[in-house]
Amino acid sequence: MQLNSPPYLQIALDLIYERDVDRIVSEIPQSSKILLEAGTPLIKSLGIPVIKKIKKYQPEAYIVADMKTLDVGEIEVFIAETQKANAVAISGLASIETIESSLRAGKSMNIDIILDLMNIEDPIQLLEKLTRIPEIILFHRGIDQEGNMEHPWEIIAEIKSKYEKTLVAVAGGLNLQTSSKALSNGADIIVIGRAITQSKDISQSVKEFMELLH
């Protein structure tokens, strides 16, 4: 585990164009409390080397590669490691074998594994099947699901009581109000995308979310 002082703000860069990466990342203040995520659309659009581009602006930042891995876990963790990512997000919908191989690869390469629980009906049941628990568990409501489902606030405390060494992240259309609710329910990481990346004043928006961490 490379993160030992929660809570954190993770900024999801679900972008498509290189010019937006340059503009947005350059406006984000450098802080040990800020994690930067190369979102799945960004990786698909510009390729995994975009992580090194982010690091040019934020050389000390903790970088998440949101691969949403469903197969060949060890290979995808290795690909992220070649670009010096700090964490890789894999899908909880993957086979147990793929999740386990990702966890083994993460341990050997010193990369944190984020288990994305999007569309997982019983997170506890899934975690109980694993021989090793991921460094970060992510409760993730997809963009297309917004307005149709609530974040599973009640499960956060259950997860944290059962797996004390694991950090819990919450993502999916969070704003200042729901981010505050996530943190008050025990979340260690709030993942913010459009509320920051589509803001007219990115640095001010980051500041407002950072104030929730104190």
N, C-alpha and C positions, 0 to 999 in steps of 0.2 A: 504493500500500500504506500503510494507516494503522497497521499493527501492525509495530513494528520492534524489539521486545524479547521474543521468545519465550523460554521456553514460557508458555502461557496456560491458564487454566481457563475453559471456556465452560459456562455453566449453561443447560441446555435447559428452558425453561418450557413443557412440553407439557401445559398446563392447559386447563380448560374454563370455570371459573367466575371471575368478577371478584374475588370475595372471596378466592380462593386467590392471585391475583396480588398483592393488597394484603398479605396475610399473609406470603407467602414472600419477595417482593422487599424488603419492609421489614426482613427479618431477614438479608438478604445484606449482608455488609460491603462498603463501597465500596473498590475497589482498581483500579489500572490494569492489574492482572494478571487481572482477572475480566471476561469477556465475557458479556453476557446475551442469550439467544436467545428471541425470540418464536416459539415452536414452531408448526408447521402447525396442530395442533388448536386452539391459542389464537387464531391469526389467523382460522381458520374460524368459531370460536365467537363471538369478540368483535369481529372486524374489524381491519383494519390500524391504526386509531387506538389500539389497545392499546399500540403502541410509545410513543406520547406519554405514556401512563399510566405505563409503566415508567420513562420518563425523569423523571417527577415525583419518584420515589423515588431515582433514580440519574441525576442530570442530566449527569454527566460520563462515564457508562458507554458503552462500545462496544456497540451494539445490532445483533443479527443478525435479519433478517426471513427466516424459513425458509419461503419461498414454494413451494419445489419446482417451479419454473416448468417447464412443458412446451411452452408456446407464448407468443406475443406478449411476448417477452423484454423489449423496450424499454419496453413499457407497464408491465409488472410492476415493473421497476426504478424507473420514474418514480413509481409508486404508493408504493413504499417510501421514495423520496426525499422525497415530500411530508410524510412523518411523521418525517423526519430519521434514518432508519436508516443505520447505517454500512456494512452489508453485506447482500447478498441471496443466498440459497442457491437455485441452480437445479439442475434434474435433469440428470444426464449422459445420461439416456434421451431427452432432447429432441433435435430435429433439430440438425444442425451449424449451420444457419441461425439457429435460435433461440438457441443458445449464443453464437454470434458476435454477434448483435444485443444480447444481454444484456451481453456484454463491452464492446461499443462504448458502450452506454448507461452502464455503470458508470464507464468512463473519463471520459466527458463530464460526468457528475454527481458524480464523486469518491466513488463507492461501490464498495467491494470486492466482487468476485464470488466466491462459494463454489461450486465445482462438486461436487455430491453424486454420488459414484460408486456409490450403492446399485444393485445388480443389473447393474453393468457388468462383463462378463467379462474384458475386456482394456483396462485403464485407459491403458496406454502407447499403444496403437493409437488410442484416442480422442483423447488429447492431441496426438498427432502430426498429426491432421487439422486442428487449430486454428491459426489465423494468430496468435493471441495466447493466452498461458497465463493462466488465472485467478490471482488473488492467493492463493487458498486452495483446496486440493484436499482433499475430505473422503471418507475411507474410512468408510462407514456401513453397519453391519449393522442391519437393521430389527428392531423388537421381535418381530415374528412369526417372525423367522428365528433368534432366540436359542435355543441348544441344538442347532441343526442345522448351524451353520457357525462357523468360527473367523475372527478378524480376519486380514487378509492382511499379517501382520507383515513378511514378506520383501520386499514390494513397496515399503514405505516408503523404505528406503534407496535403492532403484533410482530412485524418483521424485525424491528429494532430490538425488541425484548428477546426474540429467539436467536437472532444473529447479531450480537453486540459489536463485532468487529467490522461489520459491513456498513458502508455508507448507503443511504437511501436518497435517490434523486427523483424529482418530479418534473415532468415536461408535458407540454401540450396546451398552447394558447394561454399561458399564464400572464396575468397582469399584476399590478402592484397589490391589489386586494387579494387575489388568489395565491400569490407568492407568499404574502404574509400568513395566510391560512396554512399553506404547506409547511412553512417554517414552524408555526405554532403547533403543528401536528407531528413535529419531529423530523422533518426532512433536513438532510444535510446539504443538499445541492438543489438550487432552483435553476431550471433550464429555461432560458428566455430567448426567443427568436425574433419574431416580427415586431414585438413591442420595443425592441432596441434597433434592429437592423432597418426597419422602415420608419424610424423616428426622424423628424426634421432636425432634431438636436441630439445626436447619438451620445455625446459625452454627458449631457445633462440626464438623459434617460438612464445611462449606466449608473450615474451618481445616485439617482433615486432608488434604483434597485439595490445598490450597495448599502444604502442607509438601512435597509431592512435586515441586513446581516448582523447589525450591532445589537 
